[in-house]
Amino acid sequence: MLNNVFAIATSLRQHLPFSIDPDLDIAPYYHNHVAAITGAGSGMGRELAIHLAKMGCHVALSDINAEQLIQTKEMLVNYDIKATTTVLDVSDNKAVEAWADNVMAEHGKVNFIFNNAGVALYSTVEGSSISELEWVMDINFWGVVYGTKAFLPLIKNSVKQSEIDISANKSNSNDKNKKSRQFKEHGHIVNISSLFGLTAQPSQSAYNASKFAVRGFTESLRQELDIQHCGVSATCIHPGGIKTNIANSARGNDSVKDIGMRGGRKSISSFNKFLKFDASEAAWIILHAAATNQPRCLIGSDAKMIDAVQRVFPSRYSKVLNDMNILSRKLKGKKHSKNAANKAIVSSK
């Protein structure tokens, strides 16, 4: 029992909400670089664009919604940067490749890709159609793969062009020289997974599968880039409940009623109540994570707490979280009853 308590305390201490150093200026990391962003029409994608523009980073914006994409671009007009837009379906590999080529043609280089576009589906495994599962995987996973594959060689080449010549130091071995390569510019791939890329939830099998896949894909990519010492790295982002439009654009069906959950608009309403973390703050955390080369970034106390529980109880986290949820509801109920009683006493005086 004591060992379990110690393990919980250690895990919680290591996974407290992402802390930003207020004295760290990340603007030089992004200034005069070029960032490509998917899902830039709203939510975190839009906020990433705004923060980057403020730091003097040029942006190539894409989204499937043309109207929202234009709105995002209009928010950047007062910043001294170049912003380009492309209406894009990230599930279309050829379209993503064409967009990457256009970014190079329009900006001359590209340093960052933020694979942010995503969708959600609420359904049981039994109740979901193959087409629904493919819809989620095509956007959430394959969209990330297509974006990474299209931009990675372009980012590596852009960074390589800025390499500092250290060949004058003849005493170093070739291997050591490779490890000490220096570049004037930065390169990073930022892939958005989710809290649900850390733990599985009922009614979220498709979403879980896509976000777990993004996590594995990105962590493997980072290791490969670390070995190559090419000046480019990758970060996997695991947001908790961020206030975005993902719930409103989600698809679903009434099969969730079979497991005691709400269907239809009530399901979306319940999902929206879970989305509390400010999207602008989330975007700022993401940018800090990339600038400081974090391998993984968890956003929000909910993501941190659930990740800690999963680490301590890897095979029983679902029961532990359910028990915690039941306890939380009981405590809220007692607090509500106590407040109601106090109000009744005050009214009777």
N, C-alpha and C positions, 0 to 999 in steps of 0.2 A: 504493500500500500504506500509506504514512504517513497519507494522508488517511483511509483506512478505520480505522486505529488511533485517530486523533484523534476520528473520529466516534463510535466505540464508547465511548471514554473519556468523551466529553461526554454521550452518551446515558445511560450508566450513572450518571454523577454526578447528572444531573437526575432520575433515576428510582430512586434508592435507596429502600429500604423506608420507608413513610410514617412520618415522625418526629413524635411528639407532644410538644409543649412542656409539660414537667412543671409549669411555673409558670402555665400557662393554666387558669383556672377556667371551665369551660363550663357549670356548673350554672345560672348566671343566664339563659343562653340558653334553657334548657328549663323552668326552674322556673315552676310555675303555668300552664303551657301544656298543650295536649292533643295527644297523638300517637296516630295509628291505625297498627296494624301487622298485616300479613297474614303467615301462616305463623308465628304467635306460639306455637304449641304445642310447639316444640322448636327446637334449634339457635340460629342467630343471632337469630331472631325472639324467642325466649324471653329471650335475653341482652340484647337491646335493651330489652325491657320491664323487666327487673330494673334495669339501669343508669338508665333514665329514672325509674323509681319512686324510686330512691335520691336523685335530683336534684329530687324534688318535682314531676315531670311526670305528669299524669293520662294514663291509657292506655285505648284502645279496642282490644281484642285480637280477632283472628279467626283461625280455622284450620279445616280440614276435619275434623280429629280432635277430637271433643268431649272425650274423656277427657284428652288431653294439654293441651287448652286450659284445662280446670279446674285441672290441676296447675300450670300457669303462674300462673294467678290466685291460687292458694293460696300461691305463693311471694312474693306482694306484700302479704300481709295486715298485715305489721308496718310498712308505710310509709304515711305520711299523704297518701294520694292516692286518687282514685276510679278503679277499674278495672272496665270492662264487657267482656263477652265475647259473641261471635256465631259460631256454627258457619257457615262460609262456604266455598263453592266459588267461587274467584276467576274461574273461566272462565264464570260465569253473570253476565252484565252486569246484569240486573235485580236480582239478589241483591246485587251490589256497590253499586248505586245505593241500594237499600233500606237497606243497612248504613250508608252515608254519611249518609243522612237520620236514621237512628237515633242515630248518633254526635252529630249536632247536637242532637237532641231530648234526649239523655241528658246531654250535657256543656255544651251552650250555645254551643260554639265548637269549632273544630279548627284546629291550627296545622301539624301535620306528618303526612305519610303515608309510611310505609315499605313499599313494594311489594316484599316479601321472599319470598313463596311461590314455590316452584319445584320442578320434577321433572326427571329425567334419563332418557335412552334411549340404550342402546348397540346400534347396528345399522349395517350398511352402507346406503348409499342404495338399492341394488338390493333389499336384504333387508327394508327397512322398508315397512310398509303405510301407506296414506294415513291410516287412522284413528290409527295410532301417531304420525305426523307432526302430525296435527291435535291430538292429546292434548297433545303438548309445546308447540306454538305457542299453544293455547288457554290454558294455564296460565302459561307463562313470558313470553309476549309480550302476548297479549290481556288476561291478568290485570293486567299492569302498565298497559296502556292504559285498561282499565275503572277501575282504582283511581285513576289520574291524572285521568281525565275526571270521575269522580264527586266527587273531593275538591278539585280545583283551584279551582273557583269558590267553594267553601265556605271554603277556606283564605284565598283572596284577600279575601273579604268579612270574615272574622274579623280579618285583619291591618288592613284598611282601617278597621275600627271603632276601632282604636287609634291612628289617624293623629294626629300632633301638628300643630296649626294654626300655620303659619308665614306666614300671609297678611299679617301686619303689615308684613313687609318688602316694600314696594311697588316698590323699585328693581329687583328681579329680573325678568327676562323670564319669560313663561309656561313656556318650555322649560327654563329654568334652575330655576324653581320645581319643575317636575316631577322633574328629576334630583335635587333636594335634599330630596325628600319624606322625612319621618322618621316612624317608627312605634314605639310602645312595645312591641309584640309582634312575634314573628318568625314566618315561614312558610317551609316548605321541603318539597320533594318529593324523596324518596330512592328511587331505583330500583336494584334489584340486578341487574347484568349478571353478568359472570364473566370470569375469565382467558380463557375460551373465547369471549368477546365481543371479544377482541383478536387471537386467532390461531385458525386452524381445525385440527382434529385428525381423523384417520381414526376412524370408528365414531361420531362425534359430530355428524354433519351436521344433525340436527334441533335438538340443543342449541345448536350453533354458530349456526344460523340464528336461533333465538329470542333468543339473547344479543347477537348483532350487531344485531338489530332493536331491542332495548331500548337499546343504546348510541346508535344513530342517533336514535331517538325522543327520548331524554332530552337529548342534546346540542342538538338543534333546539329543544326546549322551553326549555332554559336561555337560549338566545339570545333567544327571544321574550320571556321574562320580564325579561331584562336591558334590553331595549328599552322595556318598559312601565314600569319603575321602580315596581313595585307592592309592593315589600317582600317578595316571594316569589321564591325561587330553586330550582334543582334540581341534584342531584348524582348522577352515575352511579358505581356501585360495582363494582369488578372484583376480587372475591376470588380467591385461588388455592385451594389445597387446604385447606378449612376442615373441622374435625371436626364434621360434622352427620349427620343420618340420610338424606341425599339418595341415597347409594349403596344403602342397604338398601331404599329405596322405589323404586329405579329399575326400569324395564322394559327388556327386551332380547330378543335372539334369537341363535341360533347362526350367523347369517350372518357374524359377526365372525371366525369360524374361517377363512373364505375369505381373510382378509387377515392370517392368522397370529396372531390374538389369541384369548385364552381366552373361552369362552362360559359361560353359566349362573352358578352360585354362585362359580366361580373368577374370573369377570370382576368380580363385586361385591367379592370379597376383594381383588383387585388394585386396584380403585378406592379401597377404604377405606385401603389403605396409602399412597395419595397424599394423603389428608386428614389433615394433621398440625397445622395451625394452630388454636390454641384459639379456640372460638366466642365466648367472653366477651371476649377481647382483640380479636377482629375487630369485635364490636359496639361496643366502646369507640372503636376507630379510626373506624368509620362515624360515630359521634356527633360526634367531633372534626371530621371532614371537613365535616359539615353545618354545625356551629357556626361554622367558619371559612370557610364558603362555597367549598369546593373544587369545581371543575368536574368533576374526576375523581379517584377514590380507588382506588389499587391496594393490595391487602392481601396481604402475604407476600412473601418474597424470590423465590419462584418466579414470581409474577405480575410483579414488577419486572424480573427478569432476562429473562423471555420477551418482555415488552413492549419492552425495550431491543433485544433481538436482532431483533424484528420491525421496529423502526424503522430499524435499520441495514441489514438485509437484507429489505426488504419483499416481494421476489418469490422469495427463496430461504431464508426463515427455517425452513421445514420441514426442509430438508436440513441446515442448520446445527444445529438443535436435535437432529436425529437423530444427527449426528456427535458432538455433545456427549454425548448419552446413551450412545452406544457407548463413547466414551472413559471416561465415568464408570464403566461396568460393568467395563471392563478394569482401571481403577485399583482398584476395589473387589476384583476377583478377585486382583490382585497382593498387595493388603494382606491378604486372607484367607489366601493361600498363605504369606505371610511370617509371619503370626501362628501358623499351623499348624506351620510349621517351627520357630519359636521354642519352641512348646509341646513339640514332639517332642524338642528338644535338652534342655530342662529336665527332661523325664520320664526321659531316658536317663542323667541324672547321678545 
